[in-house]
């Protein structure tokens, strides 16, 4: 195939569909208009529309409680604090994830301990978790990366045996399930993000779900300036802050939730189909999906790219694929422990012992992931089977043109 046929060089795109995001309709517009006309925009007591959303999201996840807040970073931090994390405690986290998974541990005055990922799933390796536990370890934070469930049976067994809090970072996991249980509902708590790229969004926002009543009360207090049920408005019992969402965010999320299950099933089916289509292409290896997930929400469809087998580097491949109409990224440039925050210990006044040194941390699989992964974004997985075929055709087209 001639290189002139590549879309970047003026040829026709392989994928014609515009994968719009966010997805919304008149129901969101009507719901927001009703809130605006009511004049009740805020949520000082987290009642009304905010409370309705929290109850609906908890029901969907199969948990007793949900606490909404301003973003997924805050939701993870208040979950850590409410789980009993104290200054100097250690929290096991993966290095291949967004910065908030580890930086919120620091904000809780605890010490992130990085544990490598499984090469086939990019999720935390349970066997390496076991080896990283010390007397100071108090929690494990597995990330369901890209919407693919971690090995929760093994992680829960480890956490229970060592008396550790298991807090799921489900920022990518809306609607996904592990052995029939919704992600976020399996550990002591589950944290979600509603940032603009997420499978369910209100632009910004977060929520924590739990079945633990005491943990719920503490998270609700931390979210609402330390107030507690039964206290006066100016009674503050805990060192919280105003992390409340607005009534407008709540009604948007309520409408988004109504279509989440259907969208998740579409992403799951399309993701499995796309993996089949790509699996036979030299130099392309989709991640495996065989650790117990019964529904993969594919916030990201991730493949490993072999530059040597393909004949071009990953950066050029992603640029060519994007030009063909596929929303895609290279992902993280390096693991979290190589970020200046950790490498240079820019911890300010936080309670990190002087002995902690992240310059010696090495997680080979995470580093390989940073050098080989290609992410196809979740909105592409909401297309048709024909769209999945077109995405695979784009990959084959690029390979054929490069080798011509």
C-alpha positions in Angstrom: 0.0 0.0 0.0 1.3 3.5 -0.9 2.0 5.8 2.0 0.1 8.5 0.1 -3.1 6.6 1.1 -2.5 7.3 4.8 -4.9 9.9 6.1 -2.0 12.0 7.4 -0.7 12.3 3.9 -4.1 13.2 2.4 -5.7 9.8 1.9 -9.2 8.9 3.1 -9.7 8.3 6.8 -10.3 4.7 7.9 -12.8 5.7 10.6 -15.4 8.3 9.5 -17.5 8.4 12.7 -17.0 11.3 15.1 -16.9 9.7 18.5 -18.5 12.6 20.5 -18.1 12.9 24.2 -19.8 13.6 26.5 -23.0 11.9 25.6 -26.1 13.8 26.7 -29.6 14.6 25.6 -32.6 16.9 26.5 -33.0 15.1 29.9 -29.7 16.6 31.2 -30.6 20.0 29.8 -34.1 19.9 31.3 -32.8 18.7 34.7 -30.2 21.5 34.9 -32.8 24.1 33.8 -35.1 23.0 36.6 -32.4 23.4 39.2 -31.5 26.8 37.9 -35.1 28.0 38.0 -35.5 26.6 41.5 -32.8 29.0 42.8 -31.4 26.1 44.9 -28.0 25.7 43.2 -25.8 24.7 46.1 -26.0 21.7 48.5 -25.2 23.0 52.0 -26.7 20.0 53.7 -26.1 17.6 50.8 -29.8 16.9 50.5 -32.3 17.3 47.7 -30.8 16.3 44.3 -27.3 15.5 45.7 -28.8 13.0 48.2 -31.0 11.5 45.5 -28.0 10.9 43.3 -25.9 9.4 46.1 -28.7 7.0 46.9 -29.1 6.0 43.3 -25.3 5.5 42.7 -25.0 3.4 45.9 -27.9 1.2 44.7 -26.3 0.8 41.3 -23.0 -0.3 42.9 -24.7 -2.6 45.4 -23.5 -0.7 48.5 -25.3 0.9 51.4 -23.7 4.4 51.2 -22.2 6.9 48.7 -20.6 10.2 49.5 -20.2 12.6 46.6 -17.5 15.3 46.5 -15.7 17.7 44.1 -13.4 15.3 42.3 -12.0 11.8 42.3 -8.8 12.9 44.0 -10.7 14.2 47.0 -12.9 11.1 47.1 -9.8 8.9 47.3 -8.2 11.1 50.0 -11.2 11.1 52.3 -11.6 7.4 51.9 -8.0 6.9 53.1 -8.4 9.2 56.0 -11.7 7.7 57.0 -10.2 4.2 56.8 -7.9 5.1 59.7 -4.7 6.0 57.9 -2.3 7.8 60.3 0.8 9.9 59.7 3.7 7.7 58.6 1.6 4.7 57.7 2.4 2.9 54.4 -0.1 2.5 51.6 0.6 0.2 48.7 -0.2 1.6 45.3 0.7 0.8 41.7 3.1 3.1 39.8 1.2 3.0 36.4 -1.7 5.2 37.2 -2.7 8.9 37.5 -0.7 10.9 40.1 -3.7 11.2 42.4 -3.6 7.5 43.4 -0.3 8.2 45.2 -0.4 12.0 45.9 -3.6 11.6 47.9 -1.6 9.2 50.1 0.9 11.9 50.8 -2.0 14.4 51.5 -3.2 11.9 54.1 0.3 12.1 55.6 1.1 8.5 54.7 3.8 6.9 52.6 3.1 5.5 49.1 4.8 2.2 48.5 5.0 1.4 44.8 4.3 -2.2 43.7 4.7 -3.3 40.1 1.9 -4.3 37.7 1.1 -7.5 35.8 2.4 -7.2 32.2 -0.8 -8.7 30.7 -3.3 -6.5 32.5 -1.4 -3.4 33.7 -3.1 -3.9 37.1 -1.3 -4.4 40.5 0.5 -7.7 40.9 -0.9 -9.4 44.0 2.3 -11.5 44.5 4.4 -8.3 44.6 1.9 -6.8 47.1 2.5 -9.6 49.5 6.2 -9.0 49.4 5.9 -5.3 50.0 3.9 -5.5 53.2 5.7 -4.3 56.4 4.5 -3.7 60.0 3.8 -0.1 58.9 1.5 -1.1 56.0 -2.1 -0.1 56.6 -3.8 -0.1 53.2 -3.7 -1.4 49.7 -5.1 0.8 46.8 -5.6 -1.3 43.7 -6.4 0.6 40.5 -8.8 -1.0 38.1 -6.8 0.4 35.2 -8.6 1.2 32.0 -11.8 -0.3 33.5 -10.3 -3.9 33.7 -10.9 -5.4 37.2 -7.9 -6.3 39.4 -7.6 -9.8 40.9 -9.8 -8.8 43.7 -10.1 -12.3 45.3 -6.4 -12.5 45.8 -6.0 -8.9 46.9 -8.9 -9.2 49.4 -7.4 -12.4 50.8 -4.1 -10.6 51.3 -5.7 -7.5 52.8 -7.9 -9.5 55.2 -5.1 -11.8 56.3 -2.9 -8.8 57.2 -5.7 -6.6 58.6 -5.3 -4.0 55.9 -7.9 -1.6 54.4 -8.6 -2.4 50.7 -9.6 0.8 49.0 -10.5 0.5 45.3 -9.4 3.2 43.0 -12.3 2.8 40.5 -11.8 6.2 38.7 -11.8 4.2 35.4 -14.3 1.6 36.6 -17.8 3.0 36.3 -20.2 0.1 35.6 -17.6 -2.6 35.4 -17.9 -5.8 37.4 -15.8 -8.5 38.9 -17.5 -11.9 39.3 -20.8 -10.1 39.2 -20.0 -7.5 41.8 -19.6 -3.9 40.7 -16.2 -2.4 41.0 -15.9 -0.2 44.1 -18.2 -2.5 46.1 -15.7 -5.2 46.9 -13.2 -3.5 49.2 -13.7 -1.4 52.3 -14.5 1.6 50.0 -14.4 2.4 46.3 -13.5 5.8 44.8 -14.8 7.1 41.5 -14.1 10.2 39.3 -16.6 12.1 37.2 -13.9 14.2 35.4 -14.7 15.1 31.8 -13.0 12.1 30.2 -14.6 9.5 32.5 -17.3 7.0 31.3 -19.8 8.9 33.5 -19.2 12.7 33.8 -20.4 16.0 35.1 -17.3 17.8 34.0 -15.7 17.4 37.5 -16.8 15.4 40.6 -16.2 12.3 42.6 -17.9 9.8 44.8 -16.9 7.1 47.4 -19.1 4.1 48.0 -18.9 1.8 51.1 -20.9 -0.6 53.3 -19.1 0.6 56.4 -21.4 2.9 58.4 -18.7 4.5 60.5 -16.5 5.1 57.5 -19.5 6.6 55.7 -20.1 9.0 58.6 -16.5 10.1 58.6 -16.3 10.7 54.9 -19.6 12.6 54.9 -18.1 14.8 57.7 -14.8 15.4 55.9 -16.7 16.4 52.8 -18.9 18.9 54.7 -16.3 21.0 56.6 -16.2 18.5 59.5 -19.9 18.7 60.3 -21.7 15.7 61.7 -25.3 14.7 61.7 -27.0 16.0 64.9 -24.5 18.9 65.3 -25.2 22.6 64.7 -24.2 24.4 61.5 -21.2 25.9 63.1 -20.1 22.7 64.9 -17.1 21.2 63.3 -15.9 17.8 64.6 -13.3 16.8 62.0 -10.6 18.5 59.9 -12.7 18.5 56.7 -13.3 21.1 54.1 -16.1 22.1 51.7 -15.9 19.4 49.1 -19.6 19.4 48.2 -20.9 19.2 44.6 -23.7 21.4 43.4 -27.3 20.5 42.7 -26.6 21.0 39.0 -23.8 18.4 39.0 -26.0 16.0 40.9 -28.8 16.1 38.3 -26.4 15.7 35.4 -24.9 12.6 37.1 -28.4 11.2 37.8 -29.2 11.3 34.1 -25.7 10.0 33.2 -26.3 7.1 35.5 -29.5 6.1 33.8 -27.6 5.2 30.6 -24.4 3.9 32.2 -25.3 0.1 32.2 -26.3 0.1 28.6 -23.1 2.0 27.6 -21.0 -0.3 29.7 -22.4 -3.4 27.9 -21.7 -1.7 24.5 -18.1 -0.9 25.5 -17.6 -4.5 26.9 -18.9 -6.1 23.7 -17.0 -3.8 21.4 -13.8 -4.1 23.4 -13.9 -7.9 23.2 -14.6 -7.7 19.5 -11.8 -5.2 18.8 -9.4 -7.4 20.8 -10.2 -10.3 18.5 -9.7 -8.2 15.4 -6.3 -6.8 16.5 -4.9 -10.0 18.1 -3.6 -11.4 14.8 -1.7 -8.3 13.7 2.0 -8.5 14.1 3.4 -6.0 16.6 0.0 -5.4 18.3 -1.0 -7.1 21.5 -4.2 -6.2 23.3 -4.2 -6.6 27.1 -5.7 -9.8 28.5 -9.1 -10.0 30.1 -9.2 -13.1 32.1 -8.9 -12.4 35.8 -12.5 -12.6 36.8 -14.1 -9.5 35.3 -17.7 -10.1 34.1 -18.1 -6.7 32.7 -15.2 -4.5 31.4 -16.2 -0.9 31.0 -13.1 -0.2 28.8 -12.4 3.4 30.0 -9.3 2.7 27.9 -8.8 0.0 25.3 -5.1 -0.7 25.8 -2.7 -2.4 23.4 1.0 -3.0 23.6 2.9 -1.8 20.5 6.1 -3.5 19.3 8.0 -0.8 17.4 10.5 -3.3 16.0 7.9 -5.6 14.6 5.9 -2.7 13.2 8.7 -0.8 11.6 7.9 2.7 13.1 8.2 4.1 16.6 5.2 4.4 18.9 4.9 8.1 18.6 4.5 8.0 14.8 2.1 5.1 15.1 -0.2 7.0 17.4 0.0 10.1 15.2 -0.9 8.0 12.1 -3.7 6.2 14.0 -5.2 9.5 15.2 -5.1 10.9 11.7 -7.1 7.8 10.6 -9.9 8.9 13.0 -9.1 6.8 16.1 -9.1 8.8 19.4 -5.8 7.5 21.0 -2.9 8.5 23.2 0.5 7.1 24.2 -0.4 7.3 27.9 1.9 8.0 30.8 5.5 8.8 29.9 7.0 7.2 33.0 5.9 5.6 36.3 4.9 7.8 39.2 8.1 7.3 41.2 9.9 9.1 38.4 7.8 12.2 38.8 9.6 15.2 40.4 7.2 15.0 43.3 8.7 11.7 44.3 12.1 11.8 42.8 12.9 15.1 44.5 10.8 14.5 47.6 8.7 17.7 47.2 6.5 16.8 50.1 6.5 20.1 51.9 5.3 19.6 55.5 3.9 16.1 55.1 4.9 13.3 57.4 7.2 11.4 55.1 10.3 9.9 56.9 13.6 11.2 55.8 14.7 7.6 55.1 12.1 7.3 52.2 14.0 7.4 48.9 12.1 6.9 45.6 15.2 7.3 43.4 16.0 3.6 44.0 12.5 2.3 43.2 12.3 0.0 40.1 9.1 -1.5 38.7 10.2 -3.0 35.3 6.7 -3.9 34.1 5.4 -0.4 34.7 8.4 1.0 32.8 7.7 -1.3 29.9 4.1 -0.2 29.9 5.1 3.4 29.7 7.3 2.6 26.6 4.9 0.3 24.7 1.3 1.1 25.5 -1.2 2.8 23.2 -4.6 3.9 24.6 -7.8 4.0 22.5 -10.3 6.2 24.4 -13.6 5.0 25.8 -15.8 7.1 23.5 -14.6 5.0 20.5 -15.9 1.9 22.2 -19.4 3.3 22.1 -19.4 2.9 18.3 -20.8 0.1 16.2 -19.2 -3.3 15.3 -18.5 -1.7 11.9 -16.5 1.0 13.7 -14.4 -1.6 15.5 -13.7 -3.2 12.1 -12.7 0.2 10.8 -10.4 0.8 13.7 -8.7 -2.6 13.1 -8.6 -1.7 9.4 -6.8 1.5 10.3 -4.1 -0.4 12.1 -3.6 -2.8 9.2 -3.6 0.1 6.7 -0.8 1.8 8.7 1.2 -1.4 8.9 0.8 -2.1 5.2 1.9 1.4 4.2 4.9 1.4 6.5 6.1 -2.0 5.1 5.4 -1.0 1.4 
